[in-house]
Amino acid sequence: MKFLNQLKWKHVLAVVAGVAVAGSVMAVSTDMSREAIAERIKPAAKVRLAGEESTQATASASQEGDRSGEQVYNTACAACHTSGVLNAPRINVAGDWEERLTQGMDVLLEHSINGFNAMPPRGGCMNCSDDEILAAIEYMIEDI
């Protein structure tokens, strides 16, 4: 019985000591300044709807300079347009592009910028300029 009482007190003391240490560590490591709190609760991301102009995407594109159609294709378009994933028109396959091209290049560019069917806006290349998107389209149809 005496052993159990000693064991219980050891556990109680261990728990109290643990809580005290954890509380002091938490108090030391938690900065409660307005700046620190604002940093901890700031949004993790921003929502952008299709068709809205992204100032960050425009700024990134202008910083990087215009990429060639081939560069944009290789980084953003090839994943779907090489094999025709989800009915994406394959690069330089006339039959895949025929119906799309009859609508005109303006419609094709609009669909590419705003997204169409399974294709996300800008084909997922959110830092591509409109001119780079157009260059990628022209690259994909240049041998047709």
C-alpha positions in Angstrom: 0.0 0.0 0.0 2.8 2.4 0.9 4.4 1.6 -2.5 1.2 2.5 -4.3 0.9 5.8 -2.5 4.5 6.6 -3.3 3.9 5.6 -7.0 0.8 7.8 -7.2 2.6 10.9 -5.8 5.5 10.3 -8.2 3.0 10.4 -11.1 1.2 13.4 -9.7 4.6 15.3 -9.4 5.6 14.2 -12.9 2.4 15.5 -14.4 2.6 18.8 -12.5 6.2 19.3 -13.5 5.4 18.5 -17.1 2.5 21.0 -17.2 4.7 23.6 -15.6 7.5 23.1 -18.1 5.1 23.0 -21.1 3.3 26.2 -19.9 6.6 28.0 -19.5 7.8 26.9 -22.9 4.5 27.9 -24.5 4.6 31.3 -22.8 8.2 31.9 -24.0 7.6 30.8 -27.6 4.3 32.5 -28.2 4.7 36.1 -29.3 1.5 38.0 -28.6 2.5 41.2 -30.5 0.0 42.5 -33.0 2.4 41.7 -35.8 3.0 38.1 -34.7 -0.7 37.5 -34.3 -1.4 39.0 -37.7 1.2 36.8 -39.3 -0.3 33.6 -37.6 -3.8 34.3 -38.7 -3.2 35.7 -42.3 -4.9 33.8 -45.1 -2.9 30.9 -46.6 -4.1 31.7 -50.1 -6.2 33.9 -52.2 -9.2 32.8 -54.4 -9.1 33.9 -58.0 -12.0 33.2 -60.3 -11.5 32.3 -64.0 -11.4 35.3 -66.1 -10.1 37.7 -63.4 -6.8 39.3 -64.2 -4.1 38.3 -61.8 -1.7 41.1 -60.9 0.8 38.6 -59.6 0.7 36.5 -62.8 1.1 39.6 -64.9 4.0 40.8 -62.8 5.7 37.4 -62.9 5.3 37.2 -66.6 6.7 40.7 -67.2 9.7 39.9 -64.9 10.5 36.7 -66.7 10.2 38.2 -70.2 8.3 36.5 -73.1 8.9 32.8 -73.4 8.7 31.1 -76.7 5.7 29.0 -77.6 7.9 25.9 -77.4 9.0 26.8 -73.9 5.4 27.4 -72.7 4.3 24.2 -74.4 7.1 22.2 -72.7 6.4 23.6 -69.2 2.6 23.9 -69.2 0.9 22.2 -72.2 2.8 19.0 -72.9 1.3 17.0 -70.1 -2.1 17.0 -71.8 -1.5 18.0 -75.4 1.1 15.4 -76.2 -1.1 12.4 -75.5 -4.6 14.0 -75.7 -5.6 13.7 -72.1 -9.3 14.4 -71.5 -9.8 15.0 -75.2 -7.1 17.8 -75.4 -6.1 18.4 -79.0 -2.7 16.8 -79.6 0.2 18.8 -80.9 0.2 19.0 -84.7 -2.6 16.5 -85.2 -4.8 18.2 -87.8 -7.9 16.1 -87.0 -7.8 17.2 -83.3 -7.6 20.9 -84.2 -9.8 21.1 -87.3 -13.1 21.9 -85.5 -11.4 24.3 -83.1 -9.6 26.2 -85.8 -12.9 26.8 -87.7 -14.1 28.9 -84.7 -11.2 31.3 -85.3 -8.0 32.1 -83.4 -9.8 34.7 -81.2 -12.2 32.0 -79.8 -9.3 29.5 -79.4 -7.3 32.1 -77.5 -10.2 33.1 -75.3 -10.9 29.4 -74.4 -7.2 29.0 -73.6 -7.1 32.0 -71.4 -10.4 31.5 -69.5 -10.5 27.7 -69.6 -12.8 25.5 -71.6 -14.2 22.0 -70.9 -11.4 20.1 -68.9 -8.8 22.7 -69.6 -8.1 25.1 -66.7 -7.6 28.8 -67.2 -4.3 29.5 -69.0 -3.8 25.8 -69.2 -2.6 25.9 -65.6 0.2 28.4 -66.5 -1.0 31.2 -64.3 2.2 33.3 -64.9 1.9 33.1 -68.7 1.0 36.3 -70.5 -1.7 36.3 -73.2 1.0 36.6 -75.8 2.8 33.5 -74.4 -0.5 31.5 -74.5 -1.0 32.6 -78.1 2.6 31.6 -78.9 2.0 28.1 -77.3 -1.2 27.7 -79.5 0.7 28.7 -82.6 3.5 26.2 -81.7 1.0 23.4 -81.3 -0.5 24.0 -84.7 2.5 25.2 -86.8 2.8 21.9 -88.7 -0.9 21.6 -89.6 
